[in-house]
Amino acid sequence: MVKTICHYISEYMGVLVLAGAVVALVAPSALSGIKPTVINPLLGVIMFGMGMALKVDDFKIVFSRPRDIMIGCAAQFTIMPLLAYALARLFALDDALAVGVVLVGCCPGGTASNVITYLAKGDLALSVGMTATSTLLAPVLTPLLVLLLEGKSVDVDVAGMLLSILWVVILPIVAGLIVKWFWPRLSEKAMAYLPALSSLAICAIVMIIISANAQKLLMGGFVIILVVVLHNVCGLSLGYLLGRIMKLPEAKRKAICIEVGMQNSGLASSLATLHFAAYPMATIPGAIFSVWHNISGAIVARCLLKK
């Protein structure tokens, strides 16, 4: 019974996150007692689950197919950051929203991309390899890219962001890998429940952020929603176009398309909470992205499945 419930939670994560966002927007007082500092432990739970889900073969692809990984990660850390910067300037976003959008663009790929790639019958090994590699590169590349793109507008604590990513992302992944290595049977049993737990954690992060900024969102949230949607859709499109330009097989195009367009937006919200406290609205783009990219991912999976 419990496994069945967990299956449905992870299967319909997009619907769950959307419903949670609506509840938080309509009745923000229900979550007023929860502090944003809870976001970091919740993100740690998600990353711990990712660590337990990784296999040795997921890292072998980095060495067996370095060209594919290099193309994918180069696209990840150029297309999305530059798109974020361009959209923030095009729509004349204020500093808080602009840095939030850029944070999303500079983050590594999200774990949901692996599920969407699987559903689209893309190259799953490439997708997982890209997620793992971009996540390991994130402690260095994410702070540096944010500094490069937004350093003139806001103060960017590069060292602090690096340590935060190590603490909130890398350490939980390593912990997950260690648990899987020493207690494989326990890990195998836990995998039936971890995707659902991660889905609930993502939903909680979105609800906390949206409830804290519900009034501002209701007053003028259309523009930032439009920017987030364009950011995601353009990222997906350019990722697929790159695969086509590079004359990659269809399965690899699908993987790069999805991996580039779907970000670890929870990490963006976490970094905004920790390092841009003077700009509370900086957490909003990550929360909206978390809602939207699960919806767009499901649509893209269906569209690419026909190719």
C-alpha positions in Angstrom: 0.0 0.0 0.0 2.7 2.5 1.0 4.8 1.6 -2.1 1.7 2.2 -4.3 1.2 5.7 -2.7 4.9 6.5 -3.2 4.7 5.5 -6.8 1.8 7.8 -7.5 3.5 10.7 -5.6 6.6 10.4 -7.7 4.6 9.7 -10.9 2.5 12.8 -10.5 5.1 15.1 -9.0 4.3 17.9 -11.5 0.6 17.9 -10.4 1.5 17.7 -6.7 4.0 20.7 -7.0 1.4 22.7 -9.0 -1.3 22.0 -6.4 1.0 22.9 -3.6 2.0 26.2 -5.3 -1.7 27.1 -5.7 -2.5 26.4 -2.0 0.5 28.5 -0.9 -0.6 31.3 -3.1 -4.2 31.3 -2.0 -3.6 30.5 1.7 -0.1 31.7 2.5 -0.9 32.1 6.2 -1.1 28.3 6.5 2.7 28.1 6.1 3.6 31.4 7.8 5.2 29.6 10.7 7.7 27.8 8.6 11.0 29.6 8.1 12.9 29.7 4.8 15.9 28.1 6.5 14.1 24.8 6.2 14.8 24.9 2.5 18.4 23.8 2.9 17.7 20.5 4.8 14.9 19.7 2.3 17.3 20.2 -0.6 19.8 18.0 1.3 17.2 15.2 1.4 16.7 15.5 -2.4 20.5 15.4 -3.0 20.9 12.4 -0.6 18.3 10.5 -2.7 20.2 11.4 -5.8 23.4 10.0 -4.3 21.7 6.7 -3.4 20.3 6.5 -6.9 23.7 6.9 -8.6 25.6 3.9 -9.8 29.2 3.3 -10.8 28.2 3.0 -14.4 26.8 6.6 -14.2 30.3 7.8 -13.7 31.9 5.5 -16.3 30.2 7.4 -19.1 32.3 10.5 -18.2 35.4 8.6 -19.3 33.8 6.3 -22.0 31.9 9.1 -23.8 33.7 12.3 -22.8 32.7 14.2 -26.0 29.0 13.8 -25.3 29.4 14.9 -21.7 31.6 17.9 -22.7 29.0 19.0 -25.3 26.2 18.6 -22.8 27.9 20.4 -19.9 29.2 23.2 -22.1 25.6 23.8 -23.3 24.3 23.6 -19.7 26.7 26.3 -18.4 26.4 28.6 -21.4 22.9 28.5 -22.9 20.9 28.8 -19.6 23.1 31.5 -17.9 23.2 33.6 -21.1 19.5 33.2 -21.7 18.8 34.2 -18.1 20.9 37.3 -18.4 19.4 38.3 -21.7 15.8 37.8 -20.5 16.4 39.7 -17.3 17.6 42.6 -19.3 15.0 42.4 -22.0 12.2 42.5 -19.5 14.0 45.1 -17.3 13.6 43.0 -14.1 14.7 44.7 -10.9 17.9 43.5 -9.2 16.2 40.9 -7.0 14.3 39.1 -9.7 17.2 39.4 -12.1 19.6 37.7 -9.8 17.0 35.0 -9.1 16.6 34.3 -12.8 20.4 34.2 -13.3 20.8 31.9 -10.3 18.4 29.4 -11.9 20.3 29.7 -15.2 23.7 29.1 -13.5 22.7 26.0 -11.5 23.4 22.4 -12.7 20.8 20.1 -14.2 18.0 18.8 -12.0 17.3 15.2 -11.1 13.8 15.4 -12.7 15.5 15.6 -16.1 16.6 12.0 -15.8 13.0 10.9 -15.3 11.8 13.0 -18.3 14.6 11.7 -20.5 13.6 8.1 -19.6 9.9 8.9 -20.5 11.0 10.5 -23.8 13.1 7.4 -24.6 16.3 9.5 -24.7 19.8 8.5 -23.9 19.3 8.0 -20.1 23.0 7.2 -19.4 24.0 10.5 -21.0 21.3 12.4 -19.0 22.5 10.9 -15.7 26.1 11.4 -16.6 25.4 15.1 -17.4 23.5 15.6 -14.2 26.3 14.1 -12.1 29.0 16.0 -13.9 27.3 19.4 -13.9 26.5 18.9 -10.2 30.1 18.2 -9.4 31.2 21.3 -11.4 28.5 23.5 -9.8 30.5 24.5 -6.6 33.0 26.4 -8.9 31.0 27.3 -12.0 27.7 28.5 -10.4 29.3 31.2 -8.2 31.7 32.3 -10.9 28.9 32.6 -13.5 26.7 34.6 -11.1 29.6 36.9 -10.3 30.3 37.4 -14.0 26.7 38.1 -15.0 25.3 39.9 -11.9 28.5 41.1 -10.0 28.0 44.7 -11.2 24.4 44.8 -9.9 24.6 43.0 -6.6 27.2 41.8 -4.2 28.1 38.1 -4.9 29.8 36.1 -2.2 31.6 33.5 -4.4 33.4 31.7 -1.6 30.2 31.5 0.5 28.2 30.2 -2.4 30.9 27.6 -3.2 30.8 26.4 0.4 27.0 26.3 0.4 26.8 24.1 -2.7 29.4 21.8 -1.1 27.4 21.6 2.1 23.9 21.4 0.7 24.5 19.5 -2.6 27.9 17.6 -2.7 28.0 16.3 0.9 24.5 14.8 0.8 25.3 13.1 -2.5 28.5 11.7 -1.1 26.6 10.5 2.0 24.1 8.8 -0.3 26.9 7.1 -2.2 28.5 5.9 1.1 25.2 4.5 2.4 24.6 2.7 -0.9 28.2 1.3 -0.9 28.1 0.0 2.7 24.5 -1.0 3.0 23.4 -2.0 -0.5 20.3 -4.0 0.6 19.0 -1.1 2.8 19.6 1.2 -0.2 17.7 -1.0 -2.5 14.7 -1.1 -0.2 14.9 2.7 0.4 14.8 3.4 -3.4 11.1 2.4 -3.4 10.4 5.4 -1.2 13.1 8.0 -1.9 11.6 9.4 -5.2 8.4 10.1 -3.4 10.3 11.7 -0.5 12.2 13.9 -2.9 9.0 14.9 -4.7 7.4 15.9 -1.3 10.6 17.9 -0.5 10.4 19.8 -3.8 6.8 20.5 -3.2 7.5 21.8 0.3 10.3 24.1 -1.0 8.0 25.6 -3.6 5.2 26.1 -1.0 7.5 27.8 1.5 8.9 30.2 -1.0 5.6 31.1 -2.7 3.7 31.5 0.7 6.4 33.9 1.9 6.0 36.1 -1.3 2.3 35.4 -2.1 1.2 39.1 -2.0 4.0 40.4 -4.2 3.3 37.5 -6.7 -0.4 38.3 -6.9 0.3 42.0 -7.4 2.8 41.6 -10.3 3.9 38.1 -10.9 2.9 37.8 -14.5 6.1 39.2 -15.9 8.4 36.9 -13.8 6.2 33.8 -14.7 6.6 34.8 -18.4 10.3 35.1 -18.0 10.7 31.7 -16.3 8.5 30.0 -19.0 10.6 31.6 -21.8 13.8 30.7 -20.0 12.8 27.0 -19.8 11.2 26.7 -23.3 14.2 28.5 -25.0 16.6 26.3 -23.1 14.9 23.1 -24.2 14.7 24.3 -27.8 18.3 25.4 -28.0 19.5 22.2 -26.3 17.7 20.2 -29.0 19.0 22.5 -31.8 22.6 22.1 -30.5 22.2 18.3 -30.7 20.9 18.6 -34.3 23.8 21.0 -35.3 26.3 18.5 -33.8 24.6 15.8 -35.8 24.0 13.6 -32.7 21.6 10.7 -32.8 18.0 11.4 -31.8 18.3 9.8 -28.4 21.3 12.1 -27.5 19.5 15.1 -28.8 16.6 14.3 -26.5 18.9 13.9 -23.5 20.7 17.2 -24.1 17.5 19.1 -24.8 16.0 18.0 -21.5 19.1 18.2 -19.5 19.8 21.8 -20.6 16.3 23.0 -20.1 15.6 21.5 -16.7 17.6 23.1 -13.8 18.2 22.3 -10.1 15.9 25.3 -9.3 15.7 24.2 -5.6 19.4 24.9 -5.3 18.8 28.4 -6.9 16.2 29.2 -4.3 18.4 27.9 -1.5 21.3 30.0 -2.7 19.0 33.0 -2.9 17.8 32.5 0.6 21.4 32.1 2.0 23.3 34.7 0.0 20.8 37.3 -1.2 18.7 37.9 1.9 18.6 41.6 1.1 16.6 40.6 -2.0 13.7 38.4 -0.8 12.1 38.2 -4.3 15.3 36.5 -5.6 13.9 33.2 -4.3 10.8 33.5 -6.5 12.2 32.5 -10.0 13.5 29.2 -8.6 10.1 28.4 -7.1 8.2 29.2 -10.3 10.8 27.2 -12.3 10.3 24.2 -10.0 6.6 24.3 -10.8 6.8 25.0 -14.5 9.6 22.7 -15.6 7.8 19.7 -14.3 4.8 20.6 -16.4 6.8 21.4 -19.5 8.9 18.3 -19.0 5.9 16.1 -19.1 4.7 17.9 -22.3 8.2 17.6 -23.9 8.5 13.9 -23.1 5.2 13.3 -24.9 6.3 15.4 -27.9 9.8 13.8 -28.2 8.4 10.3 -27.8 6.9 10.7 -31.2 10.3 11.4 -32.8 
